[in-house]
Every structure is written in structure tokens, then in C-alpha cells.
Amino acid sequence: MTGGPGYGMPRLLRGGMGAAAVGLLLIYNSVDTGPGEGQAAGQAAPPAAAAPAVPGPAAATNGATAPPTAAGAPGAPALKRSKPTRLRIPQIAVDAPFTELTLGPAGQLNAPPPDDKNLVGWYRDGVTPGERGSSVVAGHVDTTKGPAVFLLLSLLLPGNKVEVSRADGTVAVFSVDNVETFAKNAFPDQKVYGKTPDAQLRLITCGGTYDKKRRDYLDNVVVFAHLESSHKA
């Protein structure tokens, strides 16, 4: 996932801090990690854009309602809060540790390190994977060193499994409901980040055409998934 200088930020983020805040910051305020076409390395990254402070986990589930889980796919009971430690998606060979995403001095959400190709990020004050609400996990599609952890994210299909190991010794197993691509300048924040009656997961990276002038991809790929089960590690 590369990121630009905060252009096209939806009105909801500029105004009140609703359900979309955490995820929108992940999308729009990550650093530029690679030049896209050609995968040439060595271009300097622009600073992340300033953004309002991010609400805590309770606020992250308030606001507009997001779509429920897929019809005929009942979700498992939500789990207690516990930090994620590792993400596994067998279908696309993802096996990556988590890093906590924090706020910078200007209030922007810091992106995962741009030089680590196998790392995913979770905003540490947001909903944890398995908790009730929409938990947001972000990863780069490429870096200055080449393809990254979420390079094949768009290839996931409904029914594919996403496993999140948690600090409490449980593994939250999510089932993919659908995968969608949205233009960054028309991102449906309420659909992606609205409150949910169950535990859901959003996996987000960049996609579409790479704009060399903006040094950013024009789209975002979003995987929608719901908690299907959980078990001890």
C-alpha cells in the first residue's frame, strides 16, 4: 500500500470523528513506499499528511451501519479485546507479523515501515480482530524493495479463510465475504467502516493504476470478512 499526501480526503474525516476515521487515515496518510510501475527503488517518500486525532476503540464502532455478513453465513460470537500478533492467509501465501500503528506529532497515522515487505499494520487504539465491530488491517502492495505482503490481496474469493493469531492465545478465523476495489477519491467510508452487529475484518491495500505525478495508486482494494470461528493456538 502506498500513500499520497492526503488528497481527496472525504468530508467525514475533515469534520466529526466518526466510524471511518481509523481506516481513512490508514488509506490516505501512509507514506509513499514505491514508484509503482517498473518497481524502481530509491525515490524519496513525501511526509504523511496531517490528520485529526483518531478515536479509541469504542468510537470506532459508532456511525453508519456497514453491510452485514454474507447471506447464509452466520458469524461467530465476538471475542474479547486482544492484540493481533500474526496474520495468515493460506490462499495467497501470507504469513506476516503485525506492527502497531500509532499517531505522529501532527495527528497523522504512521504507516507500516516502508522497507519491510512482510508486515501488516493495525491501529493500536482501534477494534482488535475478533472484537465486535470492523477491525482494520493495512498492508503494502509493494515497497521500494519490490512486491509486498498484500500484493495478491485482490485475488481472494468468498469463502477463503483469514486467520489472525492474538496475544491471548486464540486464533480468530475470518471468512471472506467479498473483495471490492474503490477509487480513493470516492471511497465509501460508511460501507467500509460503519458499525457492525458482529465481528468483522477489513483488509486494505492499494490497487489500480499508479499515478506517477501523485506518487500514489488511484484505488484501494478492500476485503470484507466476518468472524467465522475461533480456537486456541
ZINOR-V901009 format. One record per pair of residues at least 6 apart in sequence whose C-alpha atoms are under 8 Angstrom apart, sorted by sequence separation. I is the first residue (numbers start at 1). J is the second residue. If there is no record, write none. Layout:
i=I j=J
i=I j=J
//
This chain:
i=12 j=18
i=34 j=40
i=35 j=41
i=69 j=75
i=88 j=94
i=89 j=95
i=103 j=109
i=104 j=110
i=127 j=133
i=129 j=135
i=141 j=147
i=142 j=148
i=165 j=171
i=166 j=172
i=182 j=188
i=210 j=216
i=211 j=217
i=13 j=20
i=34 j=41
i=87 j=94
i=88 j=95
i=102 j=109
i=103 j=110
i=112 j=119
i=127 j=134
i=128 j=135
i=129 j=136
i=141 j=148
i=142 j=149
i=164 j=171
i=165 j=172
i=210 j=217
i=211 j=218
i=12 j=20
i=13 j=21
i=35 j=43
i=87 j=95
i=88 j=96
i=101 j=109
i=102 j=110
i=112 j=120
i=127 j=135
i=140 j=148
i=141 j=149
i=142 j=150
i=163 j=171
i=164 j=172
i=209 j=217
i=210 j=218
i=12 j=21
i=34 j=43
i=86 j=95
i=87 j=96
i=101 j=110
i=112 j=121
i=126 j=135
i=127 j=136
i=139 j=148
i=140 j=149
i=141 j=150
i=142 j=151
i=163 j=172
i=164 j=173
i=208 j=217
i=209 j=218
i=86 j=96
i=87 j=97
i=101 j=111
i=111 j=121
i=126 j=136
i=139 j=149
i=140 j=150
i=141 j=151
i=163 j=173
i=192 j=202
i=207 j=217
i=208 j=218
i=209 j=219
i=13 j=24
i=86 j=97
i=87 j=98
i=101 j=112
i=139 j=150
i=140 j=151
i=141 j=152
i=162 j=173
i=163 j=174
i=206 j=217
i=207 j=218
i=208 j=219
i=33 j=45
i=85 j=97
i=86 j=98
i=161 j=173
i=162 j=174
i=206 j=218
i=207 j=219
i=208 j=220
i=32 j=45
i=85 j=98
i=99 j=112
i=123 j=136
i=161 j=174
i=162 j=175
i=206 j=219
i=207 j=220
i=31 j=45
i=32 j=46
i=84 j=98
i=85 j=99
i=122 j=136
i=123 j=137
i=161 j=175
i=162 j=176
i=206 j=220
i=207 j=221
i=9 j=24
i=31 j=46
i=122 j=137
i=160 j=175
i=161 j=176
i=205 j=220
i=206 j=221
i=31 j=47
i=121 j=137
i=122 j=138
i=159 j=175
i=160 j=176
i=204 j=220
i=205 j=221
i=31 j=48
i=120 j=137
i=121 j=138
i=158 j=175
i=159 j=176
i=204 j=221
i=205 j=222
i=30 j=48
i=120 j=138
i=121 j=139
i=158 j=176
i=159 j=177
i=204 j=222
i=9 j=28
i=29 j=48
i=120 j=139
i=157 j=176
i=158 j=177
i=203 j=222
i=204 j=223
i=29 j=49
i=99 j=119
i=101 j=121
i=119 j=139
i=120 j=140
i=156 j=176
i=157 j=177
i=158 j=178
i=202 j=222
i=203 j=223
i=7 j=28
i=28 j=49
i=29 j=50
i=97 j=118
i=98 j=119
i=99 j=120
i=100 j=121
i=101 j=122
i=102 j=123
i=157 j=178
i=158 j=179
i=202 j=223
i=203 j=224
i=6 j=28
i=29 j=51
i=96 j=118
i=97 j=119
i=98 j=120
i=99 j=121
i=100 j=122
i=101 j=123
i=102 j=124
i=157 j=179
i=201 j=223
i=202 j=224
i=5 j=28
i=6 j=29
i=95 j=118
i=96 j=119
i=97 j=120
i=98 j=121
i=99 j=122
i=100 j=123
i=101 j=124
i=117 j=140
i=156 j=179
i=201 j=224
i=202 j=225
i=3 j=27
i=4 j=28
i=5 j=29
i=96 j=120
i=98 j=122
i=100 j=124
i=200 j=224
i=201 j=225
i=3 j=28
i=4 j=29
i=117 j=142
i=154 j=179
i=200 j=225
i=201 j=226
i=3 j=29
i=4 j=30
i=25 j=51
i=114 j=140
i=117 j=143
i=154 j=180
i=174 j=200
i=181 j=207
i=200 j=226
i=201 j=227
i=3 j=30
i=4 j=31
i=112 j=139
i=116 j=143
i=174 j=201
i=199 j=226
i=200 j=227
i=2 j=30
i=3 j=31
i=4 j=32
i=112 j=140
i=115 j=143
i=117 j=145
i=198 j=226
i=199 j=227
i=1 j=30
i=2 j=31
i=3 j=32
i=114 j=143
i=115 j=144
i=117 j=146
i=120 j=149
i=198 j=227
i=2 j=32
i=3 j=33
i=114 j=144
i=115 j=145
i=117 j=147
i=118 j=148
i=119 j=149
i=2 j=33
i=117 j=148
i=118 j=149
i=1 j=33
i=2 j=34
i=22 j=54
i=116 j=148
i=117 j=149
i=21 j=54
i=22 j=55
i=87 j=120
i=185 j=218
i=21 j=55
i=184 j=218
i=129 j=164
i=183 j=218
i=184 j=219
i=183 j=219
i=184 j=220
i=17 j=54
i=182 j=219
i=183 j=220
i=14 j=52
i=17 j=55
i=22 j=60
i=84 j=122
i=181 j=219
i=182 j=220
i=13 j=52
i=21 j=60
i=181 j=220
i=182 j=221
i=19 j=59
i=20 j=60
i=181 j=221
i=182 j=222
i=5 j=46
i=18 j=59
i=19 j=60
i=83 j=124
i=180 j=221
i=181 j=222
i=4 j=46
i=5 j=47
i=6 j=48
i=18 j=60
i=19 j=61
i=130 j=172
i=179 j=221
i=180 j=222
i=5 j=48
i=6 j=49
i=19 j=62
i=129 j=172
i=179 j=222
i=180 j=223
i=4 j=48
i=5 j=49
i=6 j=50
i=18 j=62
i=19 j=63
i=84 j=128
i=179 j=223
i=18 j=63
i=19 j=64
i=83 j=128
i=84 j=129
i=178 j=223
i=179 j=224
i=81 j=127
i=82 j=128
i=83 j=129
i=177 j=223
i=178 j=224
i=81 j=128
i=82 j=129
i=176 j=223
i=177 j=224
i=178 j=225
i=176 j=224
i=177 j=225
i=54 j=103
i=81 j=130
i=176 j=225
i=177 j=226
i=53 j=103
i=80 j=130
i=81 j=131
i=175 j=225
i=176 j=226
i=79 j=130
i=80 j=131
i=174 j=225
i=175 j=226
i=78 j=130
i=79 j=131
i=153 j=205
i=174 j=226
i=175 j=227
i=54 j=107
i=78 j=131
i=79 j=132
i=96 j=149
i=174 j=227
i=175 j=228
i=53 j=107
i=78 j=132
i=173 j=227
i=174 j=228
i=51 j=106
i=52 j=107
i=53 j=108
i=94 j=149
i=150 j=205
i=172 j=227
i=173 j=228
i=174 j=229
i=50 j=106
i=51 j=107
i=52 j=108
i=94 j=150
i=172 j=228
i=173 j=229
i=50 j=107
i=51 j=108
i=172 j=229
i=173 j=230
i=50 j=108
i=51 j=109
i=134 j=192
i=172 j=230
i=49 j=108
i=134 j=193
i=171 j=230
i=172 j=231
i=48 j=108
i=92 j=152
i=134 j=194
i=170 j=230
i=171 j=231
i=92 j=153
i=134 j=195
i=170 j=231
i=171 j=232
i=48 j=110
i=133 j=195
i=134 j=196
i=170 j=232
i=171 j=233
i=92 j=155
i=133 j=196
i=169 j=232
i=170 j=233
i=92 j=156
i=132 j=196
i=133 j=197
i=135 j=199
i=137 j=201
i=139 j=203
i=141 j=205
i=169 j=233
i=91 j=156
i=132 j=197
i=133 j=198
i=134 j=199
i=135 j=200
i=136 j=201
i=137 j=202
i=138 j=203
i=139 j=204
i=140 j=205
i=141 j=206
i=60 j=126
i=61 j=127
i=132 j=198
i=133 j=199
i=134 j=200
i=135 j=201
i=136 j=202
i=137 j=203
i=138 j=204
i=139 j=205
i=140 j=206
i=141 j=207
i=60 j=127
i=131 j=198
i=132 j=199
i=133 j=200
i=134 j=201
i=135 j=202
i=136 j=203
i=137 j=204
i=138 j=205
i=154 j=221
i=156 j=223
i=57 j=125
i=58 j=126
i=131 j=199
i=132 j=200
i=134 j=202
i=136 j=204
i=153 j=221
i=154 j=222
i=165 j=233
i=56 j=125
i=57 j=126
i=58 j=127
i=91 j=160
i=130 j=199
i=131 j=200
i=154 j=223
i=55 j=125
i=56 j=126
i=57 j=127
i=91 j=161
i=129 j=199
i=130 j=200
i=153 j=223
i=55 j=126
i=90 j=161
i=129 j=200
i=130 j=201
i=61 j=133
i=89 j=161
i=90 j=162
i=129 j=201
i=60 j=133
i=61 j=134
i=89 j=162
i=60 j=134
i=88 j=162
i=89 j=163
i=87 j=162
i=88 j=163
i=87 j=163
i=88 j=164
i=87 j=164
i=86 j=164
i=87 j=165
i=29 j=108
i=30 j=109
i=31 j=110
i=85 j=164
i=86 j=165
i=29 j=109
i=30 j=110
i=31 j=111
i=84 j=164
i=85 j=165
i=86 j=166
i=29 j=110
i=30 j=111
i=33 j=114
i=84 j=165
i=85 j=166
i=29 j=111
i=30 j=112
i=32 j=114
i=33 j=115
i=84 j=166
i=85 j=167
i=25 j=108
i=26 j=109
i=31 j=114
i=83 j=166
i=84 j=167
i=25 j=109
i=26 j=110
i=82 j=166
i=83 j=167
i=26 j=111
i=82 j=167
i=83 j=168
i=82 j=168
i=130 j=227
i=22 j=123
i=43 j=144
i=42 j=144
i=41 j=144
i=22 j=126
i=40 j=144
i=41 j=145
i=39 j=144
i=36 j=142
i=39 j=145
i=33 j=140
i=39 j=146
i=70 j=177
i=34 j=142
i=69 j=177
i=33 j=142
i=34 j=143
i=35 j=144
i=33 j=143
i=34 j=144
i=33 j=144
i=26 j=138
i=23 j=136
i=22 j=136
i=78 j=198
i=79 j=199
i=77 j=198
i=78 j=199
i=76 j=198
i=77 j=199
i=75 j=198
i=76 j=199
i=66 j=190
i=67 j=191
i=75 j=199
i=65 j=190
i=66 j=191
i=64 j=190
i=65 j=191
i=66 j=192
i=63 j=190
i=64 j=191
i=66 j=193
i=66 j=194
i=68 j=196
i=65 j=194
i=66 j=195
i=67 j=196
i=68 j=197
i=64 j=194
i=65 j=195
i=66 j=196
i=63 j=194
i=64 j=195
i=65 j=196
i=61 j=193
i=62 j=194
i=63 j=195
i=60 j=193
i=61 j=194
i=62 j=195
i=61 j=195
i=60 j=195
i=61 j=196
i=1 j=138
i=1 j=139
i=2 j=140
i=1 j=140
i=2 j=141
i=1 j=141
i=2 j=142
i=1 j=142
i=2 j=143
i=1 j=143
i=1 j=150
i=78 j=227
i=77 j=227
i=75 j=226
i=76 j=227
i=75 j=227
i=76 j=228
i=75 j=228
i=76 j=229
i=74 j=228
i=75 j=229
i=76 j=230
i=69 j=225
i=69 j=226
i=24 j=189
i=20 j=189
i=20 j=190
i=23 j=193
i=19 j=190
i=20 j=192
i=20 j=193
i=37 j=210
i=19 j=193
i=20 j=194
i=36 j=210
i=10 j=185
i=19 j=194
i=35 j=210
i=8 j=184
i=9 j=185
i=10 j=186
i=19 j=195
i=36 j=212
i=8 j=185
i=10 j=187
i=27 j=204
i=35 j=212
i=8 j=186
i=27 j=205
i=10 j=189
i=36 j=215
i=35 j=215
i=36 j=216
i=34 j=215
i=35 j=216
i=36 j=217
i=32 j=215
i=32 j=216
i=27 j=220
i=2 j=205
i=1 j=205
i=2 j=206
i=1 j=206
i=1 j=207
i=4 j=214
i=4 j=215
i=3 j=215
i=4 j=216
i=3 j=216
i=2 j=216
i=3 j=217
i=2 j=217
//
